[in-house]
Amino acid sequence: MAVIQWFPGHMAKALRQIREQMPLVDIVFELVDARVPYSSQNPEVALAAGNKLRLLIMTKTDLADQQRLAEWLDFFKEEGQPVLALDSRQRNVAKLVTAKSKEILHDKMAEEAAKGLKKRPIRAMCVGVPNVGKSTLLNHLVKKNVAVTGNRPGVTTGQQWLRSSAELELLDTPGVLWHKFASAKQGQMLALSGAIKDSLYPKDDVALFALRYLREHQPEKLQERYRLSAADLAEEVTDPDLLLTITQKMGFRDDYDRASERLIFDLRKGKLGPITMEVPADLNAEGINE
C-alpha cells in the first residue's frame, strides 16, 4: 500500500497564519467529513488552538451512514468535545451554529457582560482539511456566495472575514493537512474523501482500499452499483481480480486506472449510497485507526 502524503508550501503558510490569527477569535469551528470523522481531524488545529474553545462540525452528513453518524456524535460528546452534525445546505444552519456557539461561550460572554463590556459578535475561525465543505457551509452561514466552492481540494487560497449575523463573524481559512499521517489507512481515507489532490496518489491503490472495505462491510452496495454476481464477490476472488471485473462491467475493457477513478468518484459522490468508513471502535489506545 502506497504511503500518501501532501503538504505543499501554501499549507505551511496557512498553518502559520492560523496560529497568528488564533488570539483574535473566541472559538474555532473545525469541520470534519462525516464519512471519515476521525481521519479528517487535523492534529495541527488542536495544537494551534491551545486552550481556545472548539466546535467540531461534521459536514456532508447527507452522504454518511446515519447509524454510524450517531455513534460518532456519542463518542465526541463522551470525550467532552462540543459537536454538531450538519447538512450545510439546510435552511436553519446559521441558527444552529450560532446557538451552539453561544452555548459553548456562555461563561466567557457572561464574564465580559459582568465587566460592563459592550455586547459584541462572536468571532469564529473556520478550519478544516481540503474539500471538507467549508466554503459551502460558509456561504449558507452568510446567506450569499462569498466563498468559492468546488468538489476538489485547494479552492480556498486565503483568509477572509465574513459576517453571518450581528451575533457571529467568521474567519475563513484555506484547507490544510499536516506533515505526516498517523497511518497509511488514514491517507487512503483522506484520498477517498477528496482531501488530497487526485493527481498525487495511485488511483488503483485507493480503489483497492475502497473495494476491501466495501467487500467486508457493504458488499450489497458493490453488487447493486456494478451489477456483480455472488460469484464475482466470492472469497477466493482477489481484490485486483474484482477490480478487473468491475472495469469490464463498466465497459472500460482492461483500463483499470479509469475504472479505479470512477469507483473513487462514485463512492465520493454517494452513488454507492450513504457510507461512513470509520467507527469509534476502530480506534486503538493511541487514537489510530486499526
C-alpha positions in Angstrom: 0.0 0.0 0.0 1.5 3.3 -1.1 2.0 5.9 1.6 0.0 9.0 0.6 1.2 12.4 1.7 0.5 16.0 0.6 1.8 19.1 2.3 2.7 21.9 -0.2 4.2 25.2 0.8 0.9 27.1 0.9 -0.4 24.8 3.6 2.6 25.5 5.8 1.9 29.2 5.3 -1.8 28.7 6.0 -1.0 26.9 9.3 1.3 29.7 10.3 -1.4 32.3 9.6 -3.9 30.2 11.6 -1.6 30.3 14.6 -1.1 34.0 14.2 -4.8 34.8 14.0 -5.8 32.5 16.8 -5.7 35.2 19.5 -8.3 37.2 17.6 -11.1 34.7 17.8 -13.3 33.3 20.6 -13.9 29.9 19.2 -12.6 27.5 16.4 -15.0 25.8 14.1 -13.2 22.6 12.9 -15.0 21.0 10.1 -14.6 17.2 9.6 -16.0 14.9 6.9 -18.8 12.8 8.5 -17.7 9.8 6.3 -14.2 9.9 7.9 -14.8 11.9 11.0 -11.6 10.9 12.8 -9.1 10.8 9.9 -10.2 14.3 8.8 -9.3 15.9 12.1 -6.1 17.9 11.7 -3.9 17.5 14.8 -2.2 20.8 14.0 -5.5 22.6 14.6 -5.7 21.3 18.2 -2.1 22.4 18.8 -2.7 25.8 17.3 -5.9 26.3 19.2 -4.4 25.5 22.6 -6.9 26.4 25.3 -9.2 28.0 22.7 -12.7 26.5 22.7 -13.5 24.4 19.7 -16.7 23.3 18.0 -16.4 20.2 15.8 -18.8 20.5 12.8 -19.4 17.2 10.9 -20.2 18.0 7.3 -21.5 16.0 4.4 -23.9 14.2 6.7 -26.2 13.5 3.7 -23.5 11.2 2.4 -22.9 9.5 5.7 -24.3 6.3 7.3 -26.8 7.7 9.9 -26.3 4.9 12.4 -22.5 5.5 12.4 -23.1 9.2 12.5 -25.0 8.8 15.7 -22.1 6.6 17.1 -19.6 9.4 16.4 -21.8 12.1 17.9 -22.0 10.0 21.1 -18.2 9.4 21.0 -17.3 13.1 20.7 -19.8 14.1 23.4 -18.4 11.4 25.8 -14.9 12.9 25.0 -16.2 16.3 26.1 -15.9 17.7 22.6 -18.8 20.0 21.5 -20.1 18.8 18.2 -22.7 19.5 15.5 -23.7 17.3 12.6 -24.9 19.4 9.6 -26.1 19.2 6.1 -24.6 22.6 5.2 -27.5 23.3 2.8 -30.2 23.1 5.4 -32.1 26.4 5.9 -31.5 26.8 9.6 -27.8 26.1 9.6 -26.9 29.7 10.7 -29.3 29.5 13.6 -27.9 26.1 14.7 -24.3 27.1 14.5 -24.9 30.5 16.3 -27.0 28.8 19.1 -24.3 26.2 19.7 -21.5 28.8 19.7 -23.4 30.9 22.3 -23.9 27.8 24.4 -20.2 27.0 24.4 -19.2 30.6 25.0 -21.9 31.3 27.6 -19.4 31.7 30.5 -17.0 33.9 28.6 -19.7 36.2 27.4 -21.3 36.4 30.8 -17.9 37.3 32.2 -17.5 40.1 29.7 -21.0 41.4 30.4 -20.3 41.4 34.2 -17.2 43.6 33.5 -19.5 46.1 31.7 -18.1 45.3 28.2 -20.4 46.1 25.3 -22.1 43.1 23.7 -20.3 42.1 20.5 -20.4 39.4 17.8 -18.8 36.0 18.5 -15.6 35.7 16.3 -15.0 32.2 15.0 -12.2 30.8 12.9 -13.3 28.1 10.3 -10.7 25.5 9.6 -10.7 22.0 8.0 -8.9 19.7 5.6 -9.3 20.4 1.9 -12.6 19.6 0.3 -14.4 19.2 3.6 -17.2 21.5 2.5 -16.1 24.6 4.4 -16.9 27.1 1.6 -20.4 25.6 1.2 -21.1 25.9 4.9 -19.8 29.5 5.0 -22.0 30.5 2.0 -25.0 29.2 3.9 -23.9 30.9 7.1 -23.7 34.3 5.5 -26.6 33.6 3.1 -24.7 34.6 -0.1 -21.9 33.2 -2.3 -18.9 34.8 -0.7 -16.7 31.7 -0.7 -15.7 29.9 -3.8 -16.9 26.2 -3.8 -15.7 23.2 -5.7 -15.5 19.4 -5.3 -11.7 19.4 -5.2 -9.1 20.5 -2.7 -7.4 23.9 -2.8 -10.3 26.1 -3.8 -9.9 28.5 -0.8 -6.5 30.1 -1.1 -6.5 32.9 1.5 -8.1 34.1 4.7 -11.1 36.4 4.8 -13.5 37.8 7.4 -17.2 37.2 6.8 -20.3 38.3 8.7 -23.0 35.7 9.4 -25.2 38.0 11.5 -25.0 40.6 14.2 -24.1 37.8 16.5 -21.4 35.9 14.5 -18.3 36.8 12.5 -16.3 34.2 10.7 -12.6 34.0 9.6 -12.4 31.7 6.6 -9.0 29.8 6.1 -7.7 27.6 3.3 -8.0 23.8 3.7 -4.9 22.4 5.4 -3.4 18.9 6.0 -0.3 18.1 8.1 3.2 16.7 7.6 2.7 13.1 8.4 -0.5 11.0 8.7 -0.8 8.6 11.7 -1.2 5.6 9.4 -1.3 4.6 5.7 -5.0 3.9 6.2 -5.6 7.5 7.2 -4.0 8.7 4.0 -6.2 6.3 1.9 -9.4 7.6 3.7 -8.4 11.2 3.1 -7.8 10.4 -0.6 -11.2 8.8 -0.9 -12.9 11.8 0.7 -11.2 14.2 -1.8 -9.0 15.9 0.8 -5.8 15.0 -1.2 -5.2 16.2 -4.8 -6.3 13.4 -7.1 -3.1 13.6 -9.2 -0.9 12.8 -6.2 -1.9 9.2 -5.4 -2.1 5.9 -7.3 -5.8 5.5 -8.2 -5.7 1.7 -8.2 -4.2 1.6 -4.6 -7.1 3.8 -3.3 -9.7 1.9 -5.3 -8.5 -1.4 -4.0 -8.6 0.0 -0.4 -12.2 1.0 -1.1 -13.0 -2.4 -2.5 -11.6 -4.2 0.5 -13.7 -2.0 2.8 -16.9 -2.5 0.8 -16.5 -6.2 0.4 -16.1 -6.6 4.2 -18.8 -4.2 5.3 -21.3 -3.5 2.5 -20.9 -5.9 -0.4 -24.5 -5.4 -1.4 -23.7 -1.9 -2.5 -21.0 -3.1 -4.8 -23.3 -5.7 -6.2 -26.1 -3.2 -6.9 -23.9 -0.4 -8.4 -21.7 -2.6 -10.6 -24.1 -5.5 -11.4 -22.0 -8.1 -9.7 -22.9 -11.7 -9.0 -22.3 -13.6 -5.8 -19.5 -15.5 -7.7 -17.8 -12.1 -8.5 -17.6 -11.4 -4.8 -16.6 -14.9 -3.7 -13.9 -15.1 -1.0 -11.4 -16.7 -3.4 -11.6 -13.8 -5.8 -8.8 -11.3 -5.1 -9.4 -7.6 -4.9 -7.3 -6.9 -8.1 -9.4 -9.5 -10.0 -12.6 -7.9 -8.7 -11.4 -4.5 -9.8 -10.8 -6.0 -13.3 -14.3 -7.5 -13.3 -15.8 -4.1 -12.4 -13.6 -2.5 -15.1 -15.2 -4.8 -17.7 -18.7 -4.2 -16.3 -18.1 -0.5 -16.8 -17.2 -1.1 -20.4 -13.6 0.0 -19.9 -12.1 -3.3 -21.1 -8.8 -3.6 -19.2 -8.4 0.1 -18.4 -8.4 -0.4 -14.6 -6.9 3.0 -14.0 -10.0 4.6 -15.5 -12.3 2.2 -13.6 -10.4 3.0 -10.3 -11.0 6.7 -10.8 -14.7 6.0 -11.5 -15.0 3.9 -8.3 -13.4 6.6 -6.2 -15.7 9.3 -7.6 -18.8 7.0 -7.3 -18.0 6.5 -3.6 -17.2 10.2 -3.0 -20.4 11.4 -4.7 -22.6 9.0 -2.8 -23.5 6.8 -5.8 -22.9 3.7 -3.7 -25.3 5.1 -1.0 -24.5 6.6 2.4 -21.2 5.4 3.7 -19.1 6.1 6.8 -15.8 4.3 6.7 -14.8 4.8 10.4 -16.4 3.8 13.7 -15.2 4.7 17.2 -14.5 1.0 17.9 -11.8 1.1 15.2 -9.6 3.4 17.3 -6.8 1.9 19.3 -5.4 3.3 22.5 -3.3 5.8 20.6 -6.3 7.0 18.7 -5.2 5.4 15.4 -7.4 3.5 13.0 -6.7 -0.2 13.2 
